[in-house]
Structure formats: C-alpha cells, structure tokens
Amino acid sequence: MTKITRRTLIQAAAATGLAGAMGARAFAADEPLGITLVVPSPIGDVGWGHALSAGLEPVKEAYGDKVKVTVLENIAEGPDADRIMNKAVADGNNFLIAGSFGYQNGAFQIARRNPKVSVLHASGYMVAPNFSPFAAKYFQGTYLLGMAAAAVSKTGKLGSVSAFAIPELITSINAFTLGAQAVNPDVEVSVVWVNSWFDPAQEQDAAKALIAKGCDVIFSNAQDTPSVISACEEAGVYAFNLNSSMKSYAPKMYLGCVATDWSPYFLSQVEAHMNGTFKGANAFLGMADKVVEVVDVSSDIPADVMTTITETEAKIADGSFSPFTGPIMKADDSEGVAAGKTMTDEEIVAMDWHVKGVTTPLPQ
C-alpha cells in the first residue's frame, strides 16, 4: 500500500497543473483498479485513519494485483484536499474514499464531474448515483461503555474529549450518557470540544481539565492519537475510545474500545464497482453489519454489570433494543423522544441536541 503525504501531493499537483491533469487519459482494460483513501491526519498505529487504512487490507488480499491502493495521509480539509482528490482521480484512480466530514463538498463535485468514478465519503449526508456517505453506529458501543463507566466511577462525573460537534459525535456522547444513566441515573457528563481531528497537546489539556473537574472516566471521542488515553492512565482514571484499541497505552486504566472494521463495507463496494452495480446510498453501519464491536473491555467492571452489558449488546445486534428509545429528555428539559418511540436512523444522523445529563452546552 502506497502512503503519500500532503506536501508530496500538493507539489505534484502544482507541477502538472490541475487543468492538464484533468485531460483525457487512456487506460487498458486490464489495468488494476486504482483505489485512493484520503485522511486528514497521519496514519499511525491507532485511531480513525488507521482503522480506515486497515479496512482496505482485506480488499488487497481479495483482489491482489487487480487493485492498486494508495493512502494519502495528513490532508487538511479545504482547498488542498480538493486539489489532491482531483489529482488522484485525474491520475486514473476510479475509486475514491474521502475519509473526513470536511471533504464532502469537494468529493461530491468530483463524483458529479466523473460519473465512472465511485466515491465513498465518511460521515456525510449527500448522496448521488456514484457517491455514498458512510458512518458507523458508534452509539451502539458507547451506550455499552457508558454502562461500564457508571459502574466503575466513584464520583458519578464522566467526561468526553470530543473532536467536532457533528451529529456522529453528538450521538456517541448522548448514548454514552444514556448507558451510564441506565446504571446510575444521577450521572453527569462534561464535554470539551477541541475542534480538531489531530491535536495531541490540546487533547491532553482537555483531558486534564476534565479530570480536574472530578471526572473519573473519560471518553476519547474521535481522537486519532492516544493522547487522552495516555493522560488518563497517568492520572489513574479510566478511559475508552473509538475506532481501534489503544489498550497498550493504558494497560491499567483502559475501559475498552468501540472498534470499527470497515472491511465488510469496503469489500462490498469495491465488488459493486467492479461489477458495474455501484449505487450511491447512505450506509449507516453497526453491530449487525459486523462493522462496530466493543473490544478490550476492562476486567474491573463488576460481574453483574458485565452480564447486563453482554445481554444488552446481543439485543442491540439483533435489533430488539436501541439506545435511542424513549422516553428521553433533552438537556434543556424538553422532550427529545416520546415514551415507546424509537428514533429512526434518519433522525439519529441529524441529531443536534444533547440528552439530559450532559452539562456542557453545544457550541453555537
């Protein structure tokens, strides 16, 4: 798998000129399918970018020399990303994975201009015949680890260091809170929004600020580094995260991970492209799709709570239980979900409010 950085791509785009790069280019029918993944942070051994990149390994194993996978890492959202994605397509890559919410508009325009290119976009909402947004139902796992958090917390105060206030992360916090309240109704959750996908120093400072407030379990919500996890280990408070396990960074205080395995989805979409059956659709994937899984759960969780967590996980996986079933009150004391009603996927992906128990207002 080829990894290319932001600087390399910008230099190449400048050298060739985007207009020239967009010119016609003939490809032999037997050339491999060029698959390009673009991510906003460096590919390390953990985190979002790592999980996306790992999801392409089974694709390479399945198709061998029929595919050529390139990973473009540390590509900031904005004009640079647009130019770099355009160049990737101009260079003959007909399968693009735009791995960040902020890539949406640029990637969507690429799909409109290049109907033979299939585009997957992470965490967005726009759909076209050759453009599919995809997201994980993290909330299914954060509900379970919310139960675990309440069980090990001594203060009843939980925290979350969160990247951006987008629905995907808001739902993760809300489910975390609801799961905790299922064990301890008096739990409160504080949130620090760092407004970055990759800022290790700020993430550590945010974790320390929450710990100083008395939070003794911290949810690292969409950080691509183990900064929060490491800070919690050092302070002796529990922590968990999304996407890939960071247990090695917190051998004593790791609560668990809501892991994602994107390979089932990537395999199905690459196959559809090769068969000429790719169809743009919103993919909201969870435990039933084998994309979301809770792993490396701490042995410190009391046995009775762990039994309940396991039973709840099975109900979430088979669809007989949803964390977002009412009654649910909003943080402002208005009704969020009526008793007996379950939020639809469409309502969940548009969530822009916090549940009661989250004490930090959403950014305006």
Secondary structure, 3 states (H helix, E strand, C coil): CEEEEHHHHHHHHHHHCHHHHCCCCCCCCCCCEEEEEECCCCCCCCCHHHHHHHHCHHHHHHHHHHEEEEEEECCCCCHHHHHHHHHHHHCCCCEEEECCHHHHHHHHHHHHHCCCCEEEEECCCCCECCEEEEEECHHHHHHHHHHHHHHHCCCCEEEEEECCCCHHHHHHHHHHHHHHHHHCCCCEEEEEECCCCCCHHHHHHHHHHHHHCCCCEEEEECCCCCHHHHHHHHHCCEEEEEECCCHHHCCCCEEEEEEECCHHHHHHHHHHHHHCCCCCCCEEECHHHCCEEEECCCCCCCHHHHHHHHHHHHHHHHCCCCCCEECEEECCCCEEECECCECCHHHHCCCCCCECCECCCCCC
